Amino acid sequence: MNKGQSVLFGIDDSDFARQALSEIGGLLKKNENLKITVFHGVAEPDFSAFLESIGEEPRALEKYRERWDLKARTVLEQAEEVLAESGFDPGKTSTVLDKKCGDPADAMLKAADNEGIETIAVSRWGKSTISRKLIGSVTYRLVQSADDLALWVIDPRICSNNVLIGLVGAPISQRVVDYTVRYFSHLKESKFTFFHVIPPIPPQYWSSEDIKDMEEDEKHEKIARWLKEYTDKVKATADDAKQKLVAAGVPERNVVFRFQPQQKGIARDILLELEQGNHGILVIGRRGYKDIREFGLGSKANKVLLSGRAFVICLVN
């Protein structure tokens, strides 16, 4: 199993997590090269305090340990059943139980590193999520700290298996393309849309000395060249992506490009395309040109993560 062909799914004892796992199982069941490892972490209770409360009853402590262990294992057994019911091959499912888990986010990062897994997946919400929160606390910490891994944040219900791939004029786009091909090219019936929002010309471009001294016609020519170079770079990435998807068996008619000028803002334009285009999977880079560390993400990815619903967002490094 090559690195990048496995997903570590972190689960707790919540309906949100089981529903998200079912969605992922159904999404990935036809990917013959991919394995899912389900991780569950629990903090070991203070058995010494329990022993003090029951006195000299060692058998009672043993029974308490057994019940605690059974409850933890039951979460993983239920997860395996959920995956099997979704159609995912049980032979490609494994489990990891961490019985001394102080911080689930940190434990998942370590487990992924130990297993050679590059992708962590979690439900948007967990058992302890307060309803008014946009995402759960473990998901929040993973978004902040999973800098070296791809991270999937999954809604309990995914509206479709159509894939929206966000492209920018930066090297991260090539990694986004390659990741999309490896993980989602088995979705032969899905529509793959490569989407690029053309940003406004940077303000510093207008204030440069070269531009200031130019005649209006020269300015327009220079701006036109800049836009062409910019869009050609993105178009080359998109053309390469199309070739790779078609080579992987995706029908050419199912691969489309959408390039448009910025309208309401890049993040809001992506969200609008998600909704109007009936895309259930969004693959974007964690950061674009700017290394803005808001919430561990670039600002645009951050806004999309917090505002989107009924989809899987795949954040690629």
C-alpha positions in Angstrom: 0.0 0.0 0.0 1.6 3.2 -1.1 1.5 6.3 1.1 -1.5 8.4 0.0 -3.7 5.4 -0.6 -5.0 5.2 2.9 -7.4 7.3 5.0 -7.3 7.5 8.8 -10.9 8.3 9.9 -11.3 9.5 13.5 -14.5 8.4 15.1 -16.3 8.9 18.4 -19.6 7.5 19.7 -21.8 10.0 17.9 -24.3 9.7 15.1 -22.6 12.5 13.3 -19.4 10.6 13.1 -21.1 7.3 12.0 -23.1 9.1 9.3 -20.0 10.8 8.0 -18.1 7.5 8.0 -21.0 5.9 6.0 -20.8 8.7 3.4 -17.0 8.2 3.0 -17.4 4.4 2.7 -19.9 4.9 -0.1 -17.7 7.5 -1.7 -14.6 5.3 -1.7 -16.0 1.8 -2.1 -15.0 1.6 -5.8 -11.4 2.8 -5.2 -9.7 -0.6 -5.3 -6.3 0.8 -4.1 -7.5 2.5 -1.0 -7.7 1.4 2.6 -9.5 3.0 5.5 -8.1 2.8 9.1 -10.7 3.8 11.7 -9.2 5.4 14.8 -10.9 5.7 18.2 -9.2 7.3 21.2 -10.4 7.2 24.8 -8.9 8.6 28.0 -8.2 5.9 30.6 -10.4 6.6 33.7 -8.9 7.0 37.2 -9.2 3.4 38.4 -7.6 4.2 41.7 -10.4 6.6 42.6 -12.9 4.0 41.6 -11.1 1.4 43.8 -11.4 3.8 46.8 -15.1 4.1 46.3 -15.7 0.3 46.3 -13.3 -0.7 49.0 -11.7 -4.1 49.0 -13.6 -5.5 45.9 -11.0 -6.3 43.3 -13.5 -8.3 41.2 -15.7 -5.1 41.0 -12.7 -3.2 39.6 -12.0 -5.9 37.1 -15.6 -5.8 35.9 -15.5 -2.0 35.6 -12.3 -2.3 33.5 -14.0 -4.9 31.3 -17.1 -2.7 30.7 -14.9 0.3 29.9 -12.9 -1.7 27.4 -16.0 -3.3 25.9 -17.5 0.2 25.4 -14.4 1.5 23.6 -14.2 -1.6 21.3 -17.9 -1.4 20.6 -17.4 2.0 19.0 -14.9 0.5 16.5 -17.1 -2.6 15.9 -20.0 -0.4 15.0 -17.7 1.6 12.7 -16.7 -1.5 10.9 -20.4 -2.4 10.5 -21.2 1.0 9.1 -18.4 0.8 6.5 -19.5 -2.7 5.5 -23.1 -1.5 5.1 -21.9 1.4 2.9 -20.4 -1.1 0.5 -16.8 -0.6 1.5 -14.7 -3.9 1.4 -14.3 -5.1 5.0 -11.0 -6.6 3.9 -9.6 -3.1 3.4 -10.7 -1.9 6.8 -8.5 -1.8 9.9 -8.9 -0.2 13.4 -6.7 1.5 15.9 -7.8 1.9 19.6 -5.8 4.3 21.8 -6.8 3.6 25.4 -4.6 6.4 26.8 -5.7 9.2 24.5 -5.4 12.6 26.2 -5.7 14.6 23.0 -7.6 12.9 20.1 -6.2 15.3 17.5 -2.6 14.8 18.5 -3.2 11.0 18.8 -4.6 10.9 15.2 -1.6 12.8 13.9 0.8 10.4 15.5 -1.2 7.4 14.4 -1.2 8.6 10.8 2.6 9.2 11.0 3.1 5.7 12.4 1.0 4.1 9.7 2.4 6.1 6.8 -1.0 7.7 6.1 -1.2 11.1 4.5 -4.9 11.8 4.8 -7.0 12.2 8.0 -10.8 12.4 7.8 -13.2 13.6 10.5 -16.8 14.5 10.8 -17.6 18.3 10.9 -19.2 17.7 14.3 -18.6 15.1 17.1 -20.3 13.9 20.2 -19.4 16.9 22.4 -20.1 19.6 19.7 -22.4 22.3 20.9 -25.1 22.9 18.3 -24.1 26.5 17.7 -20.5 25.7 16.9 -19.5 25.6 13.2 -17.2 22.6 13.7 -16.2 20.3 16.5 -13.3 20.9 18.8 -11.2 18.0 17.6 -11.8 19.0 14.0 -10.8 22.5 14.9 -7.5 21.4 16.4 -6.7 19.2 13.3 -7.4 22.0 11.0 -4.9 24.1 12.9 -2.2 21.5 13.3 -2.4 19.0 10.3 0.1 21.0 8.2 1.8 18.1 6.7 -1.3 16.0 5.9 -4.3 16.2 3.8 -7.5 16.7 5.9 -11.1 15.9 5.0 -13.9 17.6 6.9 -17.1 15.7 6.2 -20.7 16.7 6.7 -23.0 13.9 7.9 -24.8 14.2 4.5 -23.1 14.8 1.2 -25.3 16.3 -1.6 -23.6 14.5 -4.5 -20.4 12.8 -5.7 -19.5 15.6 -8.2 -16.1 17.0 -7.6 -15.1 20.7 -7.6 -11.4 21.3 -7.8 -10.2 24.8 -6.8 -7.3 26.1 -8.8 -5.1 29.1 -8.2 -2.0 30.4 -10.0 0.4 28.9 -7.6 2.3 25.6 -7.2 -0.2 24.2 -4.8 -2.6 23.7 -7.7 -0.5 20.9 -9.2 -0.6 19.0 -5.9 -4.3 19.5 -5.7 -4.7 18.0 -9.2 -2.5 15.0 -8.4 -4.3 14.4 -5.2 -7.7 14.5 -6.9 -6.6 11.9 -9.5 -5.3 9.5 -6.8 -8.3 9.7 -4.6 -11.3 10.4 -6.8 -10.6 9.2 -10.3 -12.6 6.0 -9.5 -15.7 8.1 -9.6 -16.3 7.5 -13.3 -19.8 8.8 -13.3 -19.1 12.0 -11.4 -18.6 15.4 -13.0 -15.1 17.0 -12.3 -15.1 20.8 -12.5 -11.9 22.7 -12.4 -12.8 26.1 -11.0 -10.7 29.2 -11.0 -11.7 32.6 -9.9 -9.6 35.3 -11.6 -8.6 37.7 -8.8 -8.5 41.5 -9.3 -5.1 42.9 -10.4 -3.1 43.4 -7.2 -3.1 47.1 -6.0 0.7 47.2 -5.9 0.7 46.5 -9.6 -1.0 49.9 -10.2 1.4 51.7 -7.9 4.6 50.5 -9.5 6.8 53.1 -11.2 6.6 51.4 -14.5 2.8 51.6 -14.7 2.7 55.2 -13.5 4.9 56.4 -16.3 3.0 54.6 -19.1 0.5 55.9 -21.5 -3.0 54.4 -21.2 -2.7 52.2 -24.2 0.6 50.8 -22.8 -1.0 50.2 -19.4 -3.9 48.2 -21.0 -1.4 46.1 -23.1 0.7 45.3 -20.0 -2.3 44.4 -18.0 -3.6 42.2 -20.8 -0.2 40.4 -20.9 -0.3 39.9 -17.2 -3.8 38.4 -17.2 -2.9 36.2 -20.1 0.3 34.9 -18.4 -1.7 34.3 -15.2 -4.6 32.5 -16.9 -2.3 30.5 -19.2 -0.5 29.1 -16.1 -3.8 28.0 -14.5 -5.1 26.6 -17.9 -1.9 24.6 -18.3 -2.5 23.0 -14.9 -6.2 22.3 -15.8 -5.2 20.7 -19.1 -2.7 18.5 -17.4 -5.4 17.5 -14.9 -7.9 16.6 -17.6 -5.4 14.4 -19.3 -4.6 12.6 -16.1 -8.3 12.0 -15.2 -9.1 10.8 -18.7 -6.1 8.5 -18.6 -7.4 7.1 -15.3 -10.7 6.2 -17.0 -12.9 9.3 -16.3 -14.9 10.0 -19.5 -13.7 13.2 -21.2 -17.3 14.6 -21.2 -17.3 14.5 -17.4 -14.3 16.9 -17.1 -15.1 20.6 -17.4 -13.4 23.9 -16.7 -14.9 27.1 -15.3 -12.8 30.3 -15.2 -14.6 33.5 -14.1 -13.6 36.9 -12.8 -14.1 37.5 -9.1 -17.6 38.6 -8.3 -18.5 38.5 -4.6 -15.0 37.4 -3.4 -13.1 34.2 -4.1 -14.4 32.3 -1.1 -18.0 33.3 -1.7 -17.7 32.6 -5.4 -16.5 29.1 -4.6 -19.4 28.5 -2.2 -21.9 29.8 -4.8 -20.4 27.4 -7.4 -20.6 24.5 -4.8 -24.3 25.1 -4.3 -25.4 25.9 -7.9 -23.3 23.2 -9.5 -24.4 20.5 -7.1 -20.9 19.6 -6.1 -20.5 17.3 -3.0 -16.7 17.2 -2.9 -14.4 20.2 -2.8 -10.6 19.8 -3.2 -8.6 22.9 -2.6 -5.1 23.8 -1.3 -4.8 24.8 2.4 -3.1 28.0 1.2 -2.7 29.8 -2.1 -0.2 32.6 -2.8 -0.3 34.1 0.7 0.8 32.2 3.7 -2.0 33.6 5.9 -2.3 31.6 9.1 -5.8 32.2 10.2 -7.2 29.1 11.8 -4.2 27.2 10.3 -5.5 27.8 6.8 -5.3 30.4 4.1 -8.1 32.9 4.6 -10.1 31.6 1.6 -10.0 28.0 2.6 -10.9 29.0 6.1 -14.1 30.9 4.9 -15.2 28.0 2.7 -14.7 25.5 5.5 -16.8 27.5 8.0 -19.6 28.4 5.6 -20.1 25.4 3.4 -22.6 22.6 4.1 -23.5 19.1 2.7 -20.1 18.4 1.3 -16.6 17.0 1.9 -13.9 19.6 1.9 -10.4 18.1 1.2 -7.6 20.4 2.2 -4.4 19.5 0.4 -0.9 20.6 1.5 
